[in-house]
């Protein structure tokens, strides 16, 4: 039995169950909070008397604060330690949630959301770093599978839960319900959570921090607005360019720094780089489904928000069950088989979404979505774990920060890119349908006349009014069909992107089988043992004999 097997055999996961429970509850609340609000947006518009462009800042502001804090999380973890940072993040999140619940105007609600975002932006990479530290590499699949419970179940369950709450209770219940849970997590963390490694008295790189804040905030804002305003909009164009410039400066400056805020040298590890790229592709594919399906179900098919959420609930339950299972499978078979199977299922089911019509049954969509969720459950955490396993322990916090930054940026870019495709293709299909309504075409005019006569007879209308009604019905039908075709075209692009991920998955390897795997862990244990021996030698003779 080798050293790794001995470590795995002697490792008792039960000792960490209380700690993992509190970490997962805190992370689950933070991620769930991001999706709960989407369904409540129309109600909040009426409550506060604001327009759609204003109310969107509740989501945009949260995303911006969240997005700029994630790249700084590696520094924050090293500077303050996991215990202080986790408790601070949960205090911010809980306080912000309480403010949102008691808000009586939009400004107060936005303030609460921004305070929430401070906590949410730190929690995800922080919890991931803690899990990577408490689980040995040969068991990280199981640990990351547990992490995936919150990462994958919360976004899928959010719309169902919020739809049910709003339909039966006030929107304020969404926030009030989280406050006692947040307080429970804080109290438990105060008692149980300990620092994995001591905080370091390091100074912040002011220039790097400013470049990161400006770069990521402007880029995320630009790409998030591009979906609604278009890429040619002056504000979208200028903020995106400014963001790219500042991020480029940040990357160059960090590569030259001896103590970088975010160490881009993690990309010299080939499997980490490949895993990050595949995870970006998976994130885009997942967000496309979460964005387009509600449009199809609610705007076109007339389903309620609750019905739309209920359709996604079985998929969320599949992810809940499969996330720890996929972690166990990862520890046994490695990342490649899971990635190949998962991405194959994702490609096939995403292609099935390109076949939508106005007659596609609810059960058909449900079945495809459940199968797609099963495929996704085999991907996100195992692939991320495959990449993180290659990094030395000292780079864990930088690796988690980089992975989560890539997810945030790719999620925003993916939605904006797909929204642009969806909008442009819908317009193109509508133009093509309008061109076919040619009054110079005798066949069209004959069909039009027959339809007018039928409408006049069935609705008991004068011929002129029947003609006007027919034109309105044809325009409405053309618009609906163009929108369906636009959604299908967007899913074609998503299928192509998923197919690229499927091809890349064949190049993944299990780094635990590499010859030099775990050398940094051995060196670290040797250094710790040497340090303990030195401390013993410094003790007076009686105490030294007692220690021996």
FITIKOL-399750 format. One line per 10 residues: number of its first residue (from 1); their letters; for each residue y, x, z of C-alpha. Coordinates in Angstrom, 3 decimals. Each point is the difference from the previous one (the first is absolute). Layout:
<atoms>
NUM) A) Y:X:Z | ... $
</atoms>
This chain:
<atoms>
1) XXXXXXXXXX) 0.000:0.000:0.000 | 3.388:1.489:-1.030 | 3.183:0.072:2.115 | 1.434:-3.081:-1.686 | -3.132:-2.027:0.619 | -0.048:1.093:3.636 | 3.645:-1.057:0.398 | -0.723:-3.374:-1.553 | -3.101:-0.494:2.115 | 1.861:0.814:3.212 $
11) XXXXXXXXXX) 3.068:-2.057:-0.823 | 0.347:-3.282:1.853 | 2.276:-2.471:-1.785 | -0.136:-2.413:2.949 | 2.332:2.174:2.053 | 2.771:-0.711:-2.536 | -0.515:-3.775:-0.349 | 2.864:-0.956:2.395 | 2.370:2.430:-1.710 | -1.026:-1.092:-3.495 $
21) XXXXXXXXXX) 0.407:-3.645:0.974 | 3.598:0.455:1.093 | 0.848:2.145:-3.028 | -1.498:-2.514:-2.421 | 1.763:-2.946:1.648 | 3.355:1.777:-0.194 | -0.525:0.985:-3.631 | -1.350:-3.445:-0.917 | 3.126:-1.684:1.398 | 2.300:2.375:-1.899 $
31) XXXXXXXXXX) -1.746:-0.489:-3.359 | -0.517:-3.746:0.494 | 3.724:-0.342:0.669 | 0.804:1.274:-3.506 | -1.930:-2.791:-1.729 | 0.660:-2.874:2.397 | 3.643:-0.305:-0.975 | -0.542:-0.506:-3.750 | -1.198:-3.598:0.345 | 2.847:-0.809:2.427 $
41) XXXXXXXXXX) 2.794:1.142:-2.362 | 0.856:-3.511:-1.362 | 0.160:-1.421:3.542 | 2.265:2.853:1.170 | 2.331:-0.585:-2.972 | 0.494:-3.592:1.169 | 0.185:0.977:3.665 | 2.774:2.581:-0.462 | 1.643:-1.490:-3.110 | -0.239:3.152:-2.134 $
51) XXXXXXXXXX) -0.965:0.664:-3.621 | -3.234:1.589:-1.220 | 1.788:3.297:-0.758 | 1.158:0.187:3.621 | -3.244:-1.055:1.698 | -1.942:2.640:-1.966 | 1.689:2.647:2.138 | -2.380:-0.974:2.801 | -2.788:1.516:-2.130 | 2.057:2.665:-1.791 $
61) XXXXXXXXXX) 1.631:1.281:3.203 | -3.364:0.201:1.764 | -1.512:1.877:-2.931 | 2.893:2.491:-0.175 | -0.062:0.895:3.718 | -3.791:0.140:-0.079 | 0.012:2.142:-3.134 | 2.478:2.620:1.237 | -1.702:0.439:3.400 | -3.510:0.636:-1.351 $
71) XXXXXXXXXX) 0.891:3.387:-1.611 | 1.532:1.091:3.343 | -3.040:-1.104:2.014 | -1.705:3.427:-0.093 | 3.049:1.601:1.667 | 0.334:-2.855:2.514 | -3.681:0.294:1.005 | 0.287:3.763:0.544 | 3.331:-0.272:1.826 | -0.683:-2.888:2.382 $
81) XXXXXXXXXX) -3.814:-0.264:0.118 | -2.109:-3.054:-0.756 | 0.373:-1.711:3.403 | 3.799:-0.166:0.179 | 0.296:-0.788:-3.703 | -2.565:-2.811:0.069 | 1.589:-1.630:3.061 | 3.494:0.348:-1.531 | -1.201:-1.506:-3.302 | -1.606:-2.975:1.778 $
91) XXXXXXXXXX) 3.116:-0.578:2.133 | 2.141:-0.071:-3.165 | -2.424:-2.304:-1.769 | -0.304:-2.411:2.953 | 3.745:-0.062:0.685 | 0.749:-0.614:-3.679 | -2.580:-2.786:-0.097 | 1.601:-1.693:3.008 | 3.464:0.227:-1.600 | -1.360:-1.571:-3.212 $
101) XXXXXXXXXX) -1.542:-2.851:1.999 | 3.244:-0.926:1.789 | 2.270:0.575:-3.033 | 2.562:-2.720:-0.653 | 1.630:1.664:-3.034 | -0.978:2.270:-2.876 | 1.708:3.139:1.359 | -1.976:-0.227:3.238 | -3.244:-0.528:-1.914 | 0.700:3.038:-2.214 $
111) XXXXXXXXXX) 0.767:2.142:3.055 | -3.329:-0.985:1.528 | -1.841:0.812:-3.221 | 1.569:3.478:-0.227 | -0.945:0.759:3.628 | -3.538:-1.211:-0.787 | -0.086:2.348:-2.990 | 0.741:3.036:2.179 | -3.240:-0.660:1.857 | -1.979:-1.017:-3.084 $
121) XXXXXXXXXX) 1.013:3.110:-1.959 | -1.386:2.334:2.665 | -3.143:-1.889:1.078 | -2.084:0.294:-3.181 | 0.008:3.819:-0.419 | -0.063:0.452:3.795 | -3.151:-2.080:0.531 | -1.648:1.689:-2.964 | 0.772:3.435:1.483 | -1.463:-1.022:3.376 $
131) XXXXXXXXXX) -3.229:-1.216:-1.636 | -0.352:3.195:-2.024 | 0.400:1.983:3.219 | -2.477:-1.876:2.211 | -2.780:-0.290:-2.599 | -1.845:3.138:-1.176 | 0.043:0.467:-3.814 | -3.636:-1.032:-0.397 | 0.819:-3.381:1.605 | 3.464:-0.629:-1.426 $
141) XXXXXXXXXX) -1.340:-2.580:-2.420 | -0.838:-2.237:2.954 | 3.382:0.669:1.595 | 1.953:-0.696:-3.181 | -2.124:-3.104:-0.577 | 1.302:-1.306:3.320 | 3.529:0.977:-1.090 | -0.568:-2.017:-3.176 | -0.536:-3.172:2.044 | 3.750:-0.212:0.543 $
151) XXXXXXXXXX) 1.042:1.621:-3.283 | -1.914:-2.396:-2.235 | -0.594:-3.168:2.031 | 3.565:-0.554:1.239 | 1.713:-0.196:-3.442 | -2.680:-2.364:-1.311 | -0.007:-2.276:3.067 | 3.791:-0.132:0.353 | 0.762:-2.664:-2.662 | -2.706:-2.343:1.339 $
161) XXXXXXXXXX) 1.156:0.309:3.587 | 3.697:-0.404:-0.807 | -0.689:-2.957:-2.307 | -1.949:-1.759:2.753 | 2.642:0.735:2.671 | 2.904:-1.223:-2.137 | -1.859:-3.136:-1.049 | -0.828:-0.927:3.600 | 2.628:1.731:2.166 | 3.405:1.699:-0.166 $
171) XXXXXXXXXX) 0.472:3.337:-1.804 | 1.089:1.438:3.369 | -3.613:-0.203:1.235 | -0.840:2.850:-2.407 | 2.185:2.294:2.093 | -0.497:-1.480:3.470 | -3.766:0.385:-0.345 | 0.298:3.754:-0.588 | 2.223:0.800:2.993 | -2.642:-0.355:2.792 $
181) XXXXXXXXXX) -2.526:1.881:-2.129 | 2.535:2.786:-0.528 | 0.685:0.184:3.748 | -3.755:0.166:0.659 | -0.346:2.942:-2.401 | 2.918:1.812:1.690 | -1.481:-0.443:3.488 | -3.442:1.149:-1.139 | 1.488:3.037:-1.772 | 1.900:0.978:3.159 $
191) XXXXXXXXXX) -3.290:0.082:1.919 | -2.557:1.229:-2.559 | 1.727:1.948:-2.771 | 0.249:3.778:0.474 | 1.423:2.709:-2.223 | -2.603:1.549:-2.281 | 2.074:3.168:-0.248 | 3.127:0.978:1.977 | 3.420:-0.772:-1.551 | 1.769:3.000:-1.517 $
201) XXXXXXXXXX) 3.640:0.814:0.627 | 0.923:0.266:-3.676 | 3.382:-0.649:-1.561 | 0.455:-2.456:-2.808 | 0.921:1.291:-3.448 | 3.237:-1.955:-0.429 | 0.388:0.690:-3.715 | -3.614:-0.951:-0.699 | 0.268:-3.152:2.108 | 3.183:-1.138:-1.795 $
211) XXXXXXXXXX) -1.507:0.731:-3.426 | -3.139:-1.944:0.955 | 1.913:-2.981:1.399 | 2.335:-0.281:-2.996 | -2.711:0.723:-2.568 | -2.674:-2.404:1.178 | 2.395:-2.808:0.987 | 1.843:-0.027:-3.344 | -3.202:0.372:-2.045 | -1.762:-2.801:1.870 $
221) XXXXXXXXXX) 3.051:-2.247:-0.286 | 0.366:0.698:-3.727 | -3.622:-0.691:-0.910 | -0.197:-3.082:2.250 | 3.072:-1.520:-1.692 | -1.221:0.937:-3.495 | -2.558:-2.810:0.066 | 2.694:-2.693:0.212 | 3.050:1.682:-1.584 | -1.722:2.108:-2.668 $
231) XXXXXXXXXX) -0.096:3.772:-0.407 | 3.213:0.069:-2.059 | 2.099:-1.475:2.824 | 2.717:2.563:0.988 | -0.796:-0.179:3.733 | -3.751:0.304:-0.587 | 0.478:2.896:-2.417 | 2.469:1.898:2.178 | -1.926:-0.379:3.277 | -3.292:0.964:-1.657 $
241) XXXXXXXXXX) 1.520:3.139:-1.563 | 1.709:0.968:3.287 | -3.309:-0.499:1.800 | -1.925:2.192:-2.456 | 2.643:2.758:0.223 | 0.032:0.064:3.810 | -3.805:-0.143:0.250 | -0.251:2.911:-2.465 | 2.449:2.009:2.124 | -1.993:-0.984:3.124 $
251) XXXXXXXXXX) -3.305:1.135:-1.524 | 1.420:3.378:-1.122 | 1.656:0.584:3.375 | -3.178:-0.926:1.912 | -2.156:2.334:-2.086 | 2.360:2.870:0.917 | 0.163:-0.900:3.696 | -2.205:1.761:2.552 | -0.116:-3.139:2.164 | 0.309:-2.937:-2.400 $
261) XXXXXXXXXX) 0.580:-3.589:1.095 | -2.568:-1.102:-2.581 | -2.293:2.769:-1.218 | -0.562:-0.453:-3.745 | -2.475:2.878:0.101 | -2.642:-2.604:0.825 | -0.197:-0.547:-3.761 | -1.542:3.446:-0.506 | -3.216:-1.595:1.305 | -1.596:-1.484:-3.115 $
271) XXXXXXXXXX) -1.959:-2.902:1.528 | 2.959:-1.068:2.146 | 2.162:-0.094:-3.142 | -2.646:-1.917:-1.962 | -0.608:-2.450:2.854 | 3.752:-0.637:0.332 | 0.278:-0.708:-3.744 | -2.960:-2.413:0.068 | 1.431:-1.733:3.067 | 3.322:-0.450:-1.819 $
281) XXXXXXXXXX) -1.902:-1.720:-2.829 | -1.911:-2.214:2.465 | 3.251:-0.919:1.781 | 1.615:-1.075:-3.277 | -3.065:-2.082:-0.935 | -0.087:-1.665:3.434 | 3.735:-0.795:0.053 | -0.130:-1.448:-3.522 | -2.600:-2.543:1.109 | 1.914:-0.855:3.179 $
291) XXXXXXXXXX) 3.214:-0.472:-2.018 | -1.199:-1.885:-3.096 | -2.646:-2.309:1.480 | 2.441:-1.999:2.180 | 2.298:-0.453:-3.040 | -2.891:-1.381:-2.035 | -1.378:-2.178:2.799 | 3.252:-1.393:1.433 | 2.555:0.054:-2.840 | -2.338:-0.988:-2.851 $
301) XXXXXXXXXX) -2.964:-1.811:1.524 | 1.920:-1.793:2.768 | -2.090:1.177:2.950 | 1.735:0.165:3.388 | 0.666:3.289:1.808 | -2.828:-0.847:2.403 | -2.459:-0.723:-2.847 | 1.021:3.249:-1.669 | -0.509:1.880:3.261 | -3.354:-1.654:0.629 $
311) XXXXXXXXXX) -1.204:1.226:-3.384 | 0.692:3.577:1.124 | -1.518:-0.448:3.473 | -3.710:0.467:-0.964 | 0.960:3.251:-1.740 | 1.774:1.116:3.167 | -3.107:-0.798:2.049 | -2.131:2.034:-2.415 | 2.350:2.961:0.539 | -0.176:-0.532:3.769 $
321) XXXXXXXXXX) -3.799:0.200:-0.028 | -0.331:2.719:-2.630 | 2.662:2.446:1.187 | -2.084:1.474:2.873 | -3.155:-0.316:-2.116 | 1.582:2.046:-2.800 | 0.988:2.602:2.606 | -3.620:0.308:1.152 | -1.156:0.228:-3.640 | 2.574:2.731:-0.620 $
331) XXXXXXXXXX) -1.447:2.099:2.838 | -3.467:-0.379:-1.568 | 0.539:0.252:-3.773 | 3.494:1.465:-0.425 | 2.971:-1.313:-2.006 | -1.148:0.124:-3.635 | -2.642:-2.805:-0.036 | 2.315:-2.346:1.915 | 2.952:0.796:-2.260 | -1.987:-0.494:-3.220 $
341) XXXXXXXXXX) -1.489:-3.341:1.103 | 3.248:-1.255:1.528 | 2.168:0.879:-2.984 | -2.535:-1.410:-2.471 | 0.142:-3.336:1.858 | 3.807:0.215:0.099 | 0.242:0.627:-3.757 | -2.352:-2.887:-0.879 | 1.593:-2.537:2.346 | 3.550:0.992:-0.989 $
351) XXXXXXXXXX) -0.996:-0.563:-3.628 | -1.283:-3.464:0.972 | 3.529:-0.782:1.237 | 1.230:0.527:-3.587 | -1.847:-3.166:-1.027 | 2.083:-2.500:1.991 | 0.745:-3.394:-1.512 | 1.527:-3.150:1.483 | -3.548:-1.317:0.285 | -1.540:2.918:1.923 $
361) XXXXXXXXXX) -1.666:-1.519:3.045 | 0.982:0.821:3.578 | -3.589:1.020:0.808 | -0.139:2.404:-2.950 | 3.160:1.770:1.159 | -1.345:0.063:3.559 | -3.307:1.573:-1.097 | 1.728:2.702:-2.080 | 2.404:0.806:2.833 | -2.813:0.316:2.573 $
371) XXXXXXXXXX) -1.973:2.352:-2.270 | 3.185:2.006:-0.673 | 0.649:0.258:3.748 | -3.538:1.314:0.475 | 0.692:2.726:-2.564 | 3.326:0.869:1.640 | -1.662:0.245:3.429 | -2.122:2.907:-1.290 | 3.034:1.951:-1.168 | 3.163:0.412:2.017 $
381) XXXXXXXXXX) -1.224:1.567:3.253 | -2.972:1.995:-1.391 | 2.136:1.612:-2.700 | 2.822:0.758:2.431 | -2.535:1.501:2.418 | -1.485:2.145:-2.781 | 3.425:1.538:-0.581 | 0.906:0.423:3.665 | -3.337:1.718:0.737 | 1.065:2.929:-2.181 $
391) XXXXXXXXXX) 3.183:0.688:1.964 | 0.076:2.387:2.979 | 0.661:-1.768:3.289 | 3.541:1.430:0.222 | 0.867:-1.917:-3.204 | -1.414:-3.368:1.105 | 3.384:-1.498:0.884 | 1.504:1.257:-3.274 | -2.952:-1.361:-1.970 | 0.271:-3.450:1.564 $
401) XXXXXXXXXX) 3.772:-0.042:-0.546 | -0.489:0.991:-3.641 | -2.732:-2.594:-0.603 | 2.070:-2.802:1.510 | 3.153:1.100:-1.845 | -1.952:-0.082:-3.268 | -1.246:-3.508:0.864 | 3.505:-1.274:0.767 | 1.537:1.417:-3.170 | -2.912:-0.990:-2.263 $
411) XXXXXXXXXX) -0.066:-3.518:1.473 | 3.691:-0.513:-0.804 | -0.301:1.660:-3.408 | -3.132:-1.984:-0.825 | 1.546:-3.381:0.804 | 3.205:0.850:-1.926 | -1.966:1.301:-2.984 | -2.305:-3.014:-0.133 | 2.920:-2.401:0.572 | 1.779:1.552:-2.976 $
421) XXXXXXXXXX) -3.108:-0.380:-2.169 | -0.547:-3.565:1.217 | 3.634:-0.988:-0.673 | 0.224:1.666:-3.412 | -3.340:-1.324:-1.220 | 0.795:-3.521:1.241 | 3.286:0.075:-1.939 | -1.814:1.292:-3.087 | -2.649:-2.740:0.170 | 2.675:-2.666:0.534 $
431) XXXXXXXXXX) 1.953:1.247:-3.018 | -3.178:-0.065:-2.112 | -0.765:-3.563:1.149 | 3.564:-1.110:-0.769 | -0.174:1.536:-3.477 | -3.069:-2.117:-0.732 | 2.044:-3.147:0.644 | 1.520:0.214:-3.454 | 1.567:-3.221:-1.238 | -0.437:1.259:-3.558 $
441) XXXXXXXXXX) -3.768:0.054:0.497 | -1.444:-3.378:-1.172 | -3.155:0.381:2.097 | 2.030:0.582:3.168 | 2.308:-2.927:-0.780 | -2.966:-2.299:-0.602 | -1.562:0.969:3.351 | 3.404:-0.398:1.672 | 0.457:-3.502:-1.449 | -3.483:-1.045:1.105 $
451) XXXXXXXXXX) 0.706:1.285:3.526 | 3.343:-1.848:0.160 | -1.687:-3.254:-1.032 | -2.712:0.496:2.603 | 2.540:0.717:2.780 | 2.084:-3.037:-0.992 | -3.080:-2.257:0.129 | -1.426:1.360:3.266 | 3.310:0.210:1.911 | 1.605:-3.089:-1.618 $
461) XXXXXXXXXX) 3.068:1.960:-1.117 | 2.398:-0.449:-2.940 | -0.739:2.404:-2.866 | 3.092:2.175:0.625 | -0.790:0.391:3.709 | -3.665:0.668:-0.768 | 1.070:2.757:-2.394 | 2.159:1.614:2.720 | -2.815:-0.272:2.558 | -2.459:1.558:-2.465 $
471) XXXXXXXXXX) 2.303:2.983:-0.587 | 0.266:0.550:3.771 | -3.765:-0.251:0.456 | -0.668:2.439:-2.851 | 2.534:2.477:1.386 | -1.550:-0.275:3.475 | -3.500:0.452:-1.406 | 1.101:3.001:-2.066 | 1.609:1.589:3.071 | -3.132:-0.530:2.128 $
481) XXXXXXXXXX) -2.297:1.437:-2.664 | 2.321:2.968:-0.554 | -0.049:0.728:3.747 | -3.809:-0.168:0.113 | -0.194:2.377:-2.973 | 2.516:2.318:1.681 | -2.148:0.138:3.156 | -3.094:0.709:-2.106 | 1.781:2.847:-1.802 | 1.106:1.505:3.320 $
491) XXXXXXXXXX) -3.620:-0.072:1.185 | -1.028:1.771:-3.237 | 2.253:2.887:1.047 | -1.429:-0.100:3.498 | -3.506:0.163:-1.489 | 0.958:3.088:-2.020 | 1.478:1.693:3.088 | -3.165:-0.816:1.996 | -2.130:1.440:-2.817 | 1.838:3.336:0.331 $
501) XXXXXXXXXX) -0.889:0.004:3.702 | -3.636:-0.757:-0.882 | -0.145:3.063:-2.283 | 1.638:2.223:2.630 | -2.490:-1.150:2.657 | -2.781:1.972:-1.744 | 1.830:3.230:0.925 | 0.028:-0.679:3.765 | -2.264:2.164:2.136 | -1.036:0.023:3.635 $
511) XXXXXXXXXX) 1.962:2.952:1.436 | -2.237:-0.023:3.094 | -2.569:1.768:-2.197 | 2.417:2.812:-0.903 | -0.918:3.435:1.367 | 3.300:0.525:1.806 | 0.230:-3.546:1.396 | 0.924:-0.073:3.679 | 1.082:3.658:0.251 | 3.379:-0.979:1.453 $
521) XXXXXXXXXX) -1.769:-2.123:2.660 | -2.225:2.931:0.994 | 3.017:2.317:0.142 | 1.948:-2.519:2.084 | -2.873:-0.407:2.501 | -0.310:3.804:0.273 | 3.747:0.310:0.623 | -0.140:-2.707:2.686 | -2.942:1.732:1.703 | 1.835:3.340:-0.111 $
531) XXXXXXXXXX) 3.107:-1.622:1.495 | -2.052:-1.547:2.840 | -1.627:3.386:0.728 | 3.436:1.637:0.153 | 1.242:-2.670:2.405 | -3.021:0.552:2.257 | 0.601:3.783:0.059 | 3.581:-0.637:1.157 | -1.238:-1.845:3.115 | -0.470:1.717:3.398 $
541) XXXXXXXX) -3.520:1.357:0.605 | -1.256:-2.877:2.277 | 1.171:-2.672:-2.449 | -1.325:2.010:-2.958 | -3.458:0.156:1.611 | 0.160:-3.743:0.677 | 0.922:-0.711:-3.671 | -2.888:2.194:-1.133 $
</atoms>
